């Protein structure tokens, strides 16, 4: 033990952490109960906070991802879900470690370099399942941990490695997953991000107005309520206690959780800088240019129809219903304007049905063969059914003792010669 290389502070070596992670991996492997799996995954992922230095934490994470890459192909489909959960929890705790250290730029770069080297780099041994799941959960976990603190510039720094990999990769699956899981996710969340930003600005203005009113009026009932209940964010116990109506906050199907803020013009320019290089494959360039156009539209304030928030979407639905009803009932305005003229409106509605019945009677008369000009006019009659045409031809071709039958035969011969 004395001859093994260790850290100067007495930490684990790389090989020792690989052995530790192999044991932890099979601890999760043997656990079959869902609740205990979640508890075990949380306990394993929180081990990162037991390491005192950043280098030791990064070595702990590096050996974890190396263990997942090595053991991934041996995981059966019944155990995939719990290891998906373990990957998500470890990523979440690694971001929380960054948060406790104040989101320092140097440590952010080190963590991103570790993740891209072990998972997304072309020389890494990561299977496609590990790559796909990591790209799917990265923005979700980052928004859970740092949506309330991270600025647009910091968020751009977090996605910068993905811009470079998307422009250089020759793996179409990696390109698709980065485009779908990172860039298109930013586009889809843009309306909610702007809505959250506007709500935050409104809440700050309301707080300033309340402070001004409190300074003018002195001690009010709201102040007494604020003293009794500890301060908190909107929607907390303080807001519930001070709210006389006791209406619950809007949280349900429409809520999408915390959303990251981005400078869409800066993201578009960064993507364009890497996509316009000569070394970028044409397939990657075309895919990235589509994303760049969407980001440029967002920077100009143009949102896709599918990404409109729920309130605006409901308004659009109501407008569409009004348009459809107007198209179906063009005379609805006349009915609304003249409520006492019901007798005049009834013949207008019945006149259409009377016209239809008259047209049907005329078609039946023409099909009966009583009129000698029926076979000539029949091919040009719109809406006539096929079987009646065949019966008419057979009757006209046969020798029937009807007045004017010779004229019918002589007139139908040129029609048959045309066919």
C-alpha positions as a printed NumPy array, in Angstrom:
array([[  0.   ,   0.   ,   0.   ],
       [  2.89 ,   2.345,   0.703],
       [  4.285,   2.053,  -2.835],
       [  1.041,   3.019,  -4.628],
       [  0.817,   6.517,  -6.108],
       [ -1.648,   8.704,  -4.239],
       [ -2.634,  12.327,  -4.11 ],
       [ -0.607,  14.562,  -1.865],
       [ -3.631,  15.019,   0.429],
       [ -4.097,  11.281,   0.887],
       [ -6.913,  10.758,  -1.671],
       [ -7.734,   7.773,  -3.892],
       [ -5.84 ,   6.902,  -7.037],
       [ -7.451,   6.389, -10.417],
       [ -7.265,   2.579, -10.226],
       [ -8.674,   2.509,  -6.714],
       [-11.642,   4.637,  -7.694],
       [-12.311,   2.325, -10.636],
       [-12.536,  -0.579,  -8.16 ],
       [-14.795,   1.464,  -5.891],
       [-17.11 ,   2.306,  -8.773],
       [-17.268,  -1.311,  -9.89 ],
       [-18.527,  -2.259,  -6.428],
       [-21.045,   0.602,  -6.421],
       [-22.201,  -0.382,  -9.894],
       [-23.064,  -3.897,  -8.799],
       [-24.723,  -2.594,  -5.636],
       [-27.156,  -0.824,  -7.943],
       [-27.293,  -3.915, -10.143],
       [-28.497,  -6.136,  -7.283],
       [-31.109,  -3.687,  -5.964],
       [-34.528,  -4.549,  -7.428],
       [-37.024,  -2.484,  -5.402],
       [-37.793,   0.905,  -7.043],
       [-37.871,   3.012,  -3.871],
       [-34.652,   1.51 ,  -2.589],
       [-33.07 ,   2.014,  -6.016],
       [-33.844,   5.72 ,  -5.831],
       [-32.477,   5.976,  -2.303],
       [-29.336,   4.065,  -3.225],
       [-28.766,   6.179,  -6.329],
       [-29.101,   9.363,  -4.277],
       [-26.629,   8.051,  -1.702],
       [-24.088,   7.033,  -4.352],
       [-24.341,  10.305,  -6.271],
       [-23.889,  12.408,  -3.127],
       [-20.523,  10.799,  -2.455],
       [-18.981,  13.505,  -4.648],
       [-19.437,  16.013,  -1.823],
       [-17.263,  13.853,   0.443],
       [-14.191,  14.827,  -1.586],
       [-12.611,  18.038,  -0.393],
       [-10.707,  19.141,  -3.507],
       [-11.901,  19.83 ,  -7.028],
       [ -9.311,  17.444,  -8.507],
       [-10.584,  14.583,  -6.352],
       [-14.191,  15.311,  -7.317],
       [-13.342,  15.348, -11.012],
       [-11.421,  12.072, -10.67 ],
       [-14.478,  10.572,  -8.946],
       [-16.674,  11.693, -11.866],
       [-14.175,  10.565, -14.479],
       [-14.029,   7.031, -13.081],
       [-17.835,   6.934, -12.873],
       [-18.289,   7.686, -16.573],
       [-15.493,   5.27 , -17.469],
       [-17.25 ,   2.566, -15.459],
       [-20.57 ,   3.259, -17.202],
       [-18.886,   3.12 , -20.616],
       [-17.223,  -0.185, -19.758],
       [-20.263,  -1.914, -18.243],
       [-23.001,  -0.474, -20.463],
       [-23.115,  -3.253, -23.051],
       [-23.712,  -5.858, -20.321],
       [-26.799,  -4.143, -18.88 ],
       [-30.046,  -5.909, -19.795],
       [-33.152,  -3.954, -20.707],
       [-34.826,  -4.62 , -17.338],
       [-32.019,  -2.779, -15.507],
       [-31.571,   0.129, -17.902],
       [-33.995,   2.47 , -16.129],
       [-32.181,   2.455, -12.785],
       [-28.834,   3.161, -14.442],
       [-30.436,   5.971, -16.454],
       [-31.575,   7.349, -13.099],
       [-28.073,   6.946, -11.629],
       [-26.533,   8.888, -14.518],
       [-29.058,  11.675, -14.036],
       [-28.405,  11.872, -10.293],
       [-24.621,  11.92 , -10.677],
       [-24.844,  14.71 , -13.262],
       [-27.178,  16.668, -10.988],
       [-24.824,  16.379,  -8.002],
       [-21.809,  17.358, -10.105],
       [-23.617,  20.554, -11.117],
       [-24.562,  21.181,  -7.501],
       [-20.857,  20.955,  -6.638],
       [-20.257,  23.751,  -9.143],
       [-23.06 ,  25.759,  -7.576],
       [-21.564,  25.499,  -4.07 ],
       [-18.302,  26.881,  -5.46 ],
       [-20.007,  29.898,  -6.993],
       [-20.04 ,  28.824, -10.652],
       [-16.378,  29.672, -11.122],
       [-15.422,  29.899, -14.783],
       [-12.302,  27.769, -14.456],
       [-14.145,  24.913, -12.737],
       [-16.961,  25.072, -15.293],
       [-14.438,  24.64 , -18.087],
       [-12.776,  21.718, -16.299],
       [-16.068,  19.9  , -15.782],
       [-17.167,  20.444, -19.387],
       [-13.817,  19.243, -20.665],
       [-14.13 ,  16.097, -18.534],
       [-17.644,  15.346, -19.772],
       [-16.876,  15.943, -23.446],
       [-13.666,  13.886, -23.26 ],
       [-15.26 ,  10.865, -21.584],
       [-18.634,  10.918, -23.404],
       [-18.735,  12.942, -26.625],
       [-15.179,  12.89 , -27.932],
       [-14.65 ,  10.674, -31.023],
       [-11.868,   8.777, -29.229],
       [-14.014,   8.025, -26.157],
       [-15.328,   4.536, -25.525],
       [-18.851,   5.75 , -24.712],
       [-21.641,   3.674, -26.299],
       [-24.451,   5.354, -28.192],
       [-26.883,   4.828, -25.308],
       [-24.692,   6.75 , -22.87 ],
       [-24.196,   9.598, -25.351],
       [-27.877,   9.875, -26.189],
       [-29.041,   9.868, -22.569],
       [-26.41 ,  12.387, -21.496],
       [-27.425,  14.821, -24.261],
       [-31.074,  14.343, -23.346],
       [-30.692,  15.161, -19.638],
       [-27.937,  17.81 , -19.661],
       [-30.098,  20.926, -20.128],
       [-32.821,  19.546, -17.86 ],
       [-30.45 ,  19.035, -14.931],
       [-28.655,  22.328, -15.557],
       [-31.965,  24.193, -15.455],
       [-32.979,  22.425, -12.221],
       [-29.755,  23.408, -10.484],
       [-28.88 ,  26.834, -11.892],
       [-31.872,  28.375, -13.648],
       [-32.344,  30.914, -10.86 ],
       [-28.685,  32.011, -10.761],
       [-27.034,  31.5  , -14.147],
       [-26.895,  34.393, -16.59 ],
       [-27.194,  34.198, -20.367],
       [-23.408,  34.469, -20.779],
       [-22.803,  31.598, -18.368],
       [-25.39 ,  29.442, -20.116],
       [-23.681,  30.143, -23.441],
       [-20.422,  28.955, -21.878],
       [-22.115,  25.714, -20.82 ],
       [-23.334,  24.909, -24.353],
       [-20.186,  26.089, -26.161],
       [-18.578,  22.586, -26.262],
       [-21.714,  21.204, -27.883],
       [-21.457,  23.817, -30.641],
       [-17.923,  22.701, -31.455],
       [-18.753,  18.982, -31.374],
       [-21.867,  19.461, -33.524],
       [-19.777,  21.171, -36.194],
       [-16.942,  18.62 , -36.212],
       [-18.546,  15.257, -35.479],
       [-18.902,  12.65 , -38.212],
       [-21.425,  10.628, -36.21 ],
       [-24.903,  11.433, -37.478],
       [-26.482,  10.144, -34.256],
       [-24.417,  12.521, -32.105],
       [-25.298,  15.411, -34.425],
       [-29.001,  14.582, -34.209],
       [-28.947,  14.24 , -30.416],
       [-27.05 ,  17.507, -29.903],
       [-29.362,  19.369, -32.264],
       [-32.488,  17.904, -30.717],
       [-31.46 ,  17.779, -27.058],
       [-29.578,  21.096, -26.826],
       [-30.361,  23.623, -29.568],
       [-33.957,  22.751, -30.422],
       [-34.711,  22.438, -26.703],
       [-33.526,  26.038, -26.31 ],
       [-35.846,  27.1  , -29.132],
       [-38.809,  25.242, -27.644],
       [-38.298,  26.749, -24.194],
       [-37.785,  30.295, -25.491],
       [-41.391,  31.516, -25.   ],
       [-41.451,  30.222, -21.423],
       [-38.032,  31.734, -20.697],
       [-39.204,  35.146, -21.889],
       [-42.455,  34.737, -19.965],
       [-40.495,  33.948, -16.777],
       [-38.288,  36.977, -17.356],
       [-41.312,  39.252, -17.77 ],
       [-42.931,  37.812, -14.653],
       [-39.748,  38.424, -12.689],
       [-39.616,  42.039, -13.877],
       [-43.279,  42.527, -12.956],
       [-42.742,  41.03 ,  -9.513],
       [-39.788,  43.333,  -8.894],
       [-41.854,  46.346,  -9.913],
       [-44.682,  45.257,  -7.622],
       [-42.254,  44.849,  -4.717],
       [-40.886,  48.346,  -5.332],
       [-44.41 ,  49.768,  -5.441],
       [-45.29 ,  47.965,  -2.219],
       [-42.183,  49.324,  -0.521],
       [-43.067,  52.849,  -1.592],
       [-46.618,  52.494,  -0.279],
       [-45.343,  51.067,   3.   ],
       [-42.946,  53.967,   3.457],
       [-45.752,  56.455,   2.854],
       [-48.497,  54.836,   4.89 ],
       [-46.348,  53.514,   7.711],
       [-47.143,  50.263,   9.417],
       [-49.986,  48.423,   7.627],
       [-51.614,  45.036,   7.897],
       [-49.291,  43.62 ,   5.28 ],
       [-46.303,  44.6  ,   7.395],
       [-47.712,  42.73 ,  10.372],
       [-48.233,  39.722,   8.183],
       [-44.658,  39.986,   6.891],
       [-43.34 ,  40.05 ,  10.445],
       [-45.268,  36.974,  11.499],
       [-44.347,  34.895,   8.44 ],
       [-40.726,  34.468,   7.224],
       [-39.829,  36.018,   3.893],
       [-39.871,  33.879,   0.777],
       [-40.443,  33.815,  -2.933],
       [-43.825,  34.43 ,  -4.584],
       [-46.059,  31.428,  -4.028],
       [-44.401,  30.433,  -0.708],
       [-45.951,  30.309,   2.775],
       [-45.576,  34.039,   3.113],
       [-47.652,  34.685,   0.01 ],
       [-50.258,  32.133,   1.06 ],
       [-50.617,  33.613,   4.504],
       [-50.867,  37.192,   3.274],
       [-53.203,  36.391,   0.428],
       [-56.786,  36.943,   1.624],
       [-58.32 ,  34.998,  -1.248],
       [-56.137,  31.901,  -0.583],
       [-56.096,  31.055,  -4.269],
       [-53.524,  28.374,  -5.191],
       [-50.707,  29.315,  -7.5  ],
       [-50.911,  28.177, -11.091],
       [-48.952,  24.941, -11.12 ],
       [-50.025,  21.978, -13.191],
       [-50.132,  21.051, -16.82 ],
       [-49.052,  24.496, -18.042],
       [-45.934,  24.671, -15.844],
       [-42.706,  23.553, -17.492],
       [-40.411,  23.99 , -14.5  ],
       [-37.336,  26.232, -14.374],
       [-36.093,  27.506, -17.727],
       [-32.633,  28.783, -18.634],
       [-32.153,  32.268, -20.063],
       [-30.198,  32.634, -23.332],
       [-29.083,  35.436, -25.583],
       [-30.417,  33.947, -28.825],
       [-28.461,  36.274, -31.064],
       [-25.213,  35.321, -29.296],
       [-26.034,  31.596, -29.601],
       [-26.813,  32.025, -33.308],
       [-23.574,  33.899, -33.955],
       [-21.568,  31.262, -32.088],
       [-23.173,  28.466, -34.087],
       [-22.599,  30.337, -37.332],
       [-18.913,  30.813, -36.469],
       [-18.324,  27.063, -36.128],
       [-20.719,  25.967, -38.885],
       [-19.287,  28.289, -41.556],
       [-15.766,  26.839, -41.318],
       [-14.42 ,  24.924, -44.297],
       [-13.686,  21.836, -42.203],
       [-17.369,  21.499, -41.223],
       [-19.106,  18.643, -43.114],
       [-21.919,  19.729, -45.396],
       [-24.468,  17.602, -43.542],
       [-23.596,  19.291, -40.249],
       [-23.635,  22.742, -41.846],
       [-27.14 ,  22.28 , -43.286],
       [-28.512,  21.017, -39.981],
       [-26.951,  23.834, -37.977],
       [-28.071,  26.519, -40.429],
       [-31.68 ,  25.492, -39.827],
       [-31.195,  25.966, -36.1  ],
       [-29.46 ,  29.314, -36.697],
       [-32.48 ,  30.618, -38.631],
       [-34.789,  29.687, -35.748],
       [-32.512,  31.401, -33.238],
       [-32.339,  34.517, -35.389],
       [-36.135,  34.598, -35.55 ],
       [-36.255,  34.36 , -31.765],
       [-33.77 ,  37.216, -31.471],
       [-36.12 ,  39.317, -33.632],
       [-39.156,  38.354, -31.541],
       [-40.703,  35.823, -33.956],
       [-41.897,  32.665, -32.258],
       [-42.957,  29.385, -33.927],
       [-46.663,  28.587, -33.656],
       [-45.995,  25.372, -31.745],
       [-43.969,  27.169, -29.066],
       [-46.514,  29.829, -28.108],
       [-47.33 ,  29.853, -24.353],
       [-50.626,  28.406, -23.172],
       [-52.46 ,  31.706, -22.691],
       [-51.584,  32.953, -26.155],
       [-52.371,  29.524, -27.595],
       [-55.868,  29.618, -26.135],
       [-56.464,  33.031, -27.676],
       [-55.358,  31.728, -31.061],
       [-57.704,  28.76 , -30.716],
       [-60.665,  31.052, -29.981],
       [-59.825,  33.222, -32.982],
       [-59.656,  30.128, -35.2  ],
       [-63.061,  28.943, -33.981],
       [-64.586,  32.339, -34.739],
       [-63.166,  32.24 , -38.256],
       [-64.527,  28.739, -38.888],
       [-68.014,  29.701, -37.667],
       [-68.008,  32.755, -39.908],
       [-67.126,  30.604, -42.918],
       [-69.819,  28.051, -42.141],
       [-72.557,  30.655, -41.497],
       [-72.071,  33.584, -43.885],
       [-75.617,  34.917, -43.197],
       [-75.186,  34.853, -39.402],
       [-74.81 ,  38.637, -39.292],
       [-78.236,  39.129, -40.846],
       [-79.811,  36.828, -38.233],
       [-78.099,  38.712, -35.4  ],
       [-79.104,  42.13 , -36.722],
       [-82.774,  41.312, -37.338],
       [-84.135,  39.273, -34.45 ],
       [-87.764,  40.095, -35.296],
       [-87.474,  38.977, -38.924],
       [-87.612,  35.215, -38.338],
       [-90.275,  34.691, -40.979],
       [-88.071,  36.225, -43.664],
       [-85.103,  34.08 , -42.762],
       [-86.957,  30.753, -42.903],
       [-87.721,  30.759, -46.667],
       [-84.065,  31.452, -47.369],
       [-83.035,  28.291, -45.565],
       [-85.717,  26.136, -47.153],
       [-85.135,  27.518, -50.662],
       [-81.821,  25.679, -50.857],
       [-83.435,  22.316, -50.067],
       [-86.221,  22.985, -52.588],
       [-83.655,  23.668, -55.294],
       [-81.857,  20.426, -54.474],
       [-85.109,  18.414, -54.751],
       [-85.914,  20.04 , -58.102],
       [-82.472,  19.134, -59.439],
       [-82.897,  15.531, -58.327],
       [-86.296,  15.318, -60.064],
       [-84.818,  16.657, -63.296],
       [-82.03 ,  14.066, -63.168],
       [-84.563,  11.257, -62.65 ],
       [-86.621,  12.453, -65.604],
       [-83.545,  12.578, -67.808],
       [-82.525,   9.093, -66.72 ],
       [-85.978,   7.581, -67.444],
       [-85.478,   7.994, -71.239],
       [-88.786,   9.724, -71.896],
       [-87.152,  12.671, -73.553],
       [-85.401,  11.917, -76.911],
       [-82.525,  14.317, -76.139],
       [-81.535,  12.478, -72.942],
       [-78.631,  10.36 , -74.27 ],
       [-76.949,  13.39 , -75.856],
       [-77.112,  15.547, -72.739],
       [-76.378,  12.688, -70.313],
       [-72.535,  12.555, -70.587],
       [-72.276,  16.246, -69.659],
       [-74.605,  16.072, -66.617],
       [-72.517,  16.624, -63.461],
       [-72.976,  14.41 , -60.419],
       [-74.654,  11.45 , -62.252],
       [-73.806,   7.989, -60.908],
       [-71.913,   5.407, -62.934],
       [-74.299,   2.414, -62.842],
       [-77.153,   4.493, -64.3  ],
       [-74.982,   5.425, -67.293],
       [-74.362,   1.752, -68.078],
       [-78.053,   0.881, -67.891],
       [-78.856,   3.811, -70.128],
       [-76.368,   2.653, -72.754],
       [-77.771,  -0.867, -72.761],
       [-81.309,   0.428, -73.16 ],
       [-80.32 ,   2.792, -75.962],
       [-78.377,   0.061, -77.791],
       [-81.197,  -2.481, -77.668],
       [-84.009,  -2.532, -80.173],
       [-87.012,  -1.456, -78.181],
       [-90.306,  -0.526, -79.706],
       [-90.484,   3.018, -78.492],
       [-91.442,   6.099, -80.393],
       [-88.344,   7.644, -81.823],
       [-86.076,   4.601, -81.106],
       [-84.451,   4.811, -84.56 ],
       [-83.424,   8.385, -83.863],
       [-81.833,   7.27 , -80.573],
       [-79.765,   4.571, -82.291],
       [-78.557,   6.899, -85.034],
       [-77.6  ,   9.578, -82.506],
       [-75.775,   7.137, -80.197],
       [-73.566,   5.643, -82.915],
       [-71.339,   8.709, -83.164],
       [-71.025,   8.701, -79.371],
       [-69.777,   5.084, -79.373],
       [-67.375,   5.847, -82.229],
       [-65.899,   8.676, -80.168],
       [-65.199,   6.299, -77.335]])
